[in-house]
Amino acid sequence: ILSLGWKHGILIAFHECILQTRLQAGQGYGNTLNCVLTVYRNESVAGFFKGMSFPLASIAVYSSVVFGVFSNTQRLLSQLRHGDPARAPALADVALASMVAGFVSVGIGSPVDLVKIRLQMQTQPYIKANIKLQPTVPGFPVYRGPIHCFRTVLKKEGIAGMYRGAGAMLLRDVPGYCLYFIPYTFFCGWITPDGCISPNPSSIWLAGGVAGAISWGTATPMDVVKSRLQADGVYLNKYKGTLDCILQSYQNEGLKVFFRGITVNAVRGFPMSSAMFLGYELSLKAMKRDQTETNP
């Protein structure tokens, strides 16, 4: 159930994910509609599926680990504070568990995101001060696929290259997961009718969607920085680090650059998070039911 929920979420969100990458790290896209039309005109329908295989193959593991860390950290904190791991966590415990999940997510997700973004951006010309560097061989991509991309980056840039942009991702995910799990907990409790032991699927779906939209919307500024750092290196390295990327982006394009793709992020955050939280909660209920039947 959990795996199906997460794969459903990523399939809904992926087509917008490439739009997010192009809007944040690419050049020449005026708005989301222009980006959609440009990708379709230049790369046909296949362009919307670039970089899909690696995230799709790893999303179930990634999300299982993140949600598992969050859930187990909450239980550990409740055990330490109250002596009962099943006790409802306080807001501070939810926040701390969210931060731990954010740290863990960077370790797993940074290489996956880097490969995805490199594959999505490798056909884009590098533009700086009226200088254009076309792909290495015109008409041919730099990377032949996710495995080739992974090996090439690892060979040329080492482990540090695989974690390029991890600092920006950390600044995105640690507060981002706080604004993910805390709103979900709040809205789920608010929507659930009095007297109900657990939220119903519709409450979970709505609360998860709202939480996802809030989290992804507020995470956009650091998401822009992360995308630019990870896309950097297909042709040459433009940014020295997170702070340099922030300063260069601001100096060249102003404050508005940090809000590129915010609409796409917020819109895709709703269905993706709805599916993820629904899969998570249904899986927990199924496991608790199995434990009850095994140990009556």
C-alpha positions as CSV (number, residue, x, y, z in Angstrom):
1,I,0.0,0.0,0.0
2,L,2.7,2.4,1.0
3,S,4.8,1.8,-2.1
4,L,1.8,2.2,-4.4
5,G,0.8,5.5,-2.7
6,W,4.2,7.0,-3.2
7,K,4.6,5.8,-6.8
8,H,1.2,7.2,-7.6
9,G,2.3,10.5,-6.0
10,I,5.5,10.7,-8.1
11,L,3.7,9.8,-11.3
12,I,1.2,12.7,-10.7
13,A,4.0,15.1,-9.9
14,F,6.8,14.2,-12.2
15,H,5.7,16.0,-15.3
16,E,5.6,19.2,-13.2
17,C,9.0,18.3,-11.7
18,I,10.8,18.7,-15.0
19,L,9.1,22.1,-15.4
20,Q,10.3,23.1,-11.9
21,T,13.8,22.2,-12.8
22,R,13.8,24.0,-16.1
23,L,12.1,27.1,-14.6
24,Q,14.6,27.3,-11.7
25,A,17.9,26.3,-13.4
26,G,17.2,27.0,-17.1
27,Q,17.1,30.1,-19.1
28,G,14.6,31.7,-21.5
29,Y,11.4,30.4,-19.9
30,G,9.0,33.3,-19.2
31,N,6.4,31.3,-17.2
32,T,5.1,27.8,-16.7
33,L,2.9,27.7,-19.8
34,N,5.9,28.9,-21.9
35,C,8.0,26.2,-20.4
36,V,5.5,23.5,-21.2
37,L,5.2,24.7,-24.8
38,T,8.9,25.0,-25.3
39,V,9.7,21.6,-23.9
40,Y,7.0,20.0,-26.0
41,R,8.0,21.9,-29.2
42,N,11.7,21.1,-28.8
43,E,11.7,17.6,-27.2
44,S,8.1,16.3,-27.8
45,V,6.3,14.3,-25.2
46,A,9.4,12.4,-24.3
47,G,10.9,15.6,-22.9
48,F,8.5,15.5,-20.0
49,F,9.9,12.1,-18.9
50,K,13.6,12.9,-18.8
51,G,15.3,11.8,-15.6
52,M,12.2,9.8,-14.5
53,S,13.6,6.3,-14.1
54,F,16.0,7.0,-11.2
55,P,13.6,8.8,-8.9
56,L,10.8,6.3,-9.8
57,A,13.1,3.4,-8.9
58,S,14.2,4.9,-5.6
59,I,11.1,6.9,-4.4
60,A,9.6,4.0,-2.4
61,V,12.9,3.4,-0.5
62,Y,13.5,7.1,0.0
63,S,10.0,7.8,1.3
64,S,9.9,4.7,3.5
65,V,13.1,5.7,5.2
66,V,12.0,9.3,5.7
67,F,8.6,8.5,7.1
68,G,10.0,5.6,9.1
69,V,12.6,7.9,10.7
70,F,10.0,10.5,11.5
71,S,7.6,7.9,13.0
72,N,10.3,6.1,15.0
73,T,11.8,9.4,16.3
74,Q,8.4,10.4,17.5
75,R,7.9,7.1,19.3
76,L,11.4,7.4,20.9
77,L,10.7,10.9,22.1
78,S,7.4,9.9,23.6
79,Q,9.1,6.9,25.3
80,L,11.8,9.2,26.8
81,R,9.5,11.9,27.9
82,H,6.4,9.9,29.1
83,G,7.5,6.3,29.2
84,D,4.8,5.4,26.5
85,P,5.9,5.3,22.9
86,A,2.2,5.2,21.8
87,R,1.4,8.5,23.4
88,A,0.4,11.4,21.1
89,P,3.6,13.5,20.6
90,A,3.8,17.1,21.6
91,L,4.4,19.8,19.0
92,A,8.1,20.1,20.0
93,D,8.5,16.3,19.4
94,V,6.9,16.6,16.0
95,A,9.2,19.4,15.1
96,L,12.3,17.6,16.3
97,A,11.3,14.4,14.5
98,S,10.7,16.4,11.3
99,M,14.2,17.9,11.6
100,V,15.8,14.5,12.0
101,A,13.8,13.2,9.0
102,G,15.1,16.3,7.0
103,F,18.7,15.5,7.8
104,V,18.3,11.8,6.8
105,S,16.5,12.8,3.6
106,V,19.5,14.8,2.3
107,G,21.8,11.8,2.7
108,I,19.6,9.6,0.6
109,G,18.0,12.1,-1.8
110,S,20.9,14.3,-2.8
111,P,22.5,11.9,-5.3
112,V,19.1,11.0,-6.7
113,D,18.2,14.6,-7.2
114,L,21.5,15.4,-8.8
115,V,21.2,12.6,-11.4
116,K,17.6,13.6,-12.1
117,I,18.5,17.3,-12.6
118,R,21.6,16.6,-14.7
119,L,19.5,14.4,-17.0
120,Q,16.8,17.1,-17.2
121,M,19.2,19.9,-17.9
122,Q,21.9,18.4,-20.1
123,T,20.2,19.5,-23.4
124,Q,19.9,23.1,-22.2
125,P,22.5,25.6,-23.5
126,Y,24.7,27.2,-20.9
127,I,24.2,31.0,-20.9
128,K,26.3,33.6,-19.2
129,A,27.2,37.1,-20.4
130,N,26.0,36.3,-23.9
131,I,28.2,33.3,-24.1
132,K,26.5,30.0,-25.1
133,L,28.1,26.6,-24.6
134,Q,26.2,24.0,-26.5
135,P,26.2,20.3,-25.4
136,T,29.4,18.5,-26.0
137,V,28.2,17.0,-29.2
138,P,25.4,19.1,-30.8
139,G,22.2,17.1,-30.9
140,F,23.5,14.5,-28.4
141,P,23.1,14.5,-24.6
142,V,26.1,14.5,-22.2
143,Y,24.7,11.5,-20.3
144,R,23.3,8.3,-21.9
145,G,21.1,7.5,-18.9
146,P,20.9,7.6,-15.0
147,I,23.6,4.9,-14.5
148,H,26.0,6.5,-17.0
149,C,25.3,9.9,-15.3
150,F,26.0,8.4,-11.9
151,R,29.2,6.8,-13.0
152,T,30.4,9.9,-14.9
153,V,29.8,12.3,-12.0
154,L,31.4,9.9,-9.5
155,K,34.4,9.4,-11.7
156,K,35.0,13.1,-12.5
157,E,33.8,14.8,-9.3
158,G,34.0,12.1,-6.7
159,I,31.6,11.6,-3.7
160,A,31.6,15.4,-3.2
161,G,30.2,15.8,-6.7
162,M,27.4,13.4,-6.0
163,Y,26.5,15.6,-3.0
164,R,26.8,18.9,-4.8
165,G,24.0,21.1,-3.5
166,A,23.6,19.1,-0.3
167,G,24.0,22.2,1.8
168,A,21.2,24.0,0.0
169,M,19.1,20.8,0.2
170,L,19.7,20.7,3.9
171,L,18.5,24.3,4.3
172,R,15.5,23.3,2.2
173,D,14.6,20.0,3.8
174,V,15.1,20.6,7.6
175,P,12.6,23.5,7.8
176,G,10.7,22.0,4.9
177,Y,9.9,18.8,6.7
178,C,8.9,20.9,9.8
179,L,6.4,22.7,7.6
180,Y,5.3,19.3,6.2
181,F,4.6,17.2,9.2
182,I,3.5,19.9,11.6
183,P,0.7,21.3,9.3
184,Y,-0.3,17.8,8.5
185,T,-0.7,16.9,12.2
186,F,-2.6,20.1,12.8
187,F,-5.0,19.9,9.9
188,C,-5.6,16.2,10.4
189,G,-6.6,16.8,14.0
190,W,-8.7,19.8,13.0
191,I,-10.6,18.1,10.2
192,T,-11.2,14.8,12.0
193,P,-14.6,14.8,13.7
194,D,-14.7,14.6,17.5
195,G,-15.0,11.1,18.9
196,C,-13.1,9.5,16.1
197,I,-10.0,7.5,17.2
198,S,-8.2,8.0,13.9
199,P,-8.7,10.2,10.8
200,N,-10.6,8.9,7.9
201,P,-9.0,8.6,4.4
202,S,-10.6,11.9,3.1
203,S,-9.2,13.8,6.1
204,I,-5.8,12.3,5.5
205,W,-5.9,13.1,1.8
206,L,-6.9,16.7,2.4
207,A,-4.5,17.4,5.3
208,G,-1.7,15.8,3.4
209,G,-2.3,17.8,0.3
210,V,-2.5,21.1,2.2
211,A,0.7,20.3,4.1
212,G,2.5,19.4,0.9
213,A,1.4,22.7,-0.8
214,I,2.6,24.7,2.2
215,S,5.9,22.9,2.5
216,W,6.9,23.0,-1.2
217,G,5.7,26.5,-1.6
218,T,7.8,27.8,1.3
219,A,10.8,25.7,0.3
220,T,11.0,27.2,-3.2
221,P,13.8,29.8,-2.6
222,M,16.3,27.1,-1.4
223,D,14.9,24.7,-4.0
224,V,16.0,27.2,-6.7
225,V,19.5,27.3,-5.2
226,K,19.7,23.5,-4.9
227,S,18.6,23.0,-8.5
228,R,21.1,25.5,-9.8
229,L,24.0,24.0,-7.9
230,Q,23.1,20.5,-9.0
231,A,22.6,21.5,-12.7
232,D,25.9,23.3,-12.5
233,G,28.7,21.1,-13.8
234,V,27.1,19.7,-16.9
235,Y,29.4,22.0,-18.9
236,L,31.4,23.9,-16.3
237,N,31.2,25.0,-12.7
238,K,29.7,28.4,-12.4
239,Y,29.0,28.5,-8.6
240,K,31.6,27.9,-5.8
241,G,29.0,27.0,-3.3
242,T,25.6,27.8,-1.8
243,L,26.3,31.3,-0.7
244,D,28.0,32.1,-4.0
245,C,25.0,30.8,-5.9
246,I,22.6,32.9,-3.8
247,L,24.7,36.1,-4.4
248,Q,25.2,35.5,-8.1
249,S,21.5,34.7,-8.7
250,Y,20.4,37.8,-6.8
251,Q,22.9,40.1,-8.5
252,N,22.0,38.8,-12.0
253,E,18.3,38.3,-11.7
254,G,17.0,40.0,-8.6
255,L,14.9,38.7,-5.7
256,K,12.2,37.3,-7.9
257,V,14.6,34.5,-9.1
258,F,14.2,32.7,-5.7
259,F,10.5,32.3,-6.4
260,R,10.8,30.6,-9.8
261,G,8.6,27.6,-10.0
262,I,6.7,28.4,-6.8
263,T,3.3,27.7,-8.5
264,V,4.5,24.4,-9.9
265,N,5.9,23.4,-6.5
266,A,2.7,24.3,-4.6
267,V,0.4,22.6,-7.2
268,R,2.5,19.4,-7.5
269,G,2.9,19.3,-3.7
270,F,-0.8,18.7,-3.1
271,P,-1.5,15.5,-5.1
272,M,2.0,14.1,-4.3
273,S,1.7,14.6,-0.6
274,S,-2.0,13.5,-0.5
275,A,-1.0,10.1,-2.0
276,M,2.1,9.8,0.3
277,F,0.3,10.5,3.6
278,L,-2.6,8.3,2.6
279,G,-0.3,5.4,1.8
280,Y,1.6,6.0,5.1
281,E,-1.5,6.1,7.3
282,L,-3.2,3.1,5.6
283,S,0.1,1.1,6.0
284,L,0.2,2.0,9.7
285,K,-3.4,0.9,10.2
286,A,-2.8,-2.4,8.3
287,M,0.3,-3.2,10.4
288,K,-1.5,-2.4,13.7
289,R,-4.4,-4.6,12.7
290,D,-2.0,-7.4,11.9
291,Q,-0.3,-7.0,15.3
292,T,-3.7,-7.1,17.0
293,E,-4.7,-10.3,15.2
294,T,-1.4,-11.9,16.0
295,N,-1.4,-10.9,19.6
296,P,-5.1,-10.8,20.7
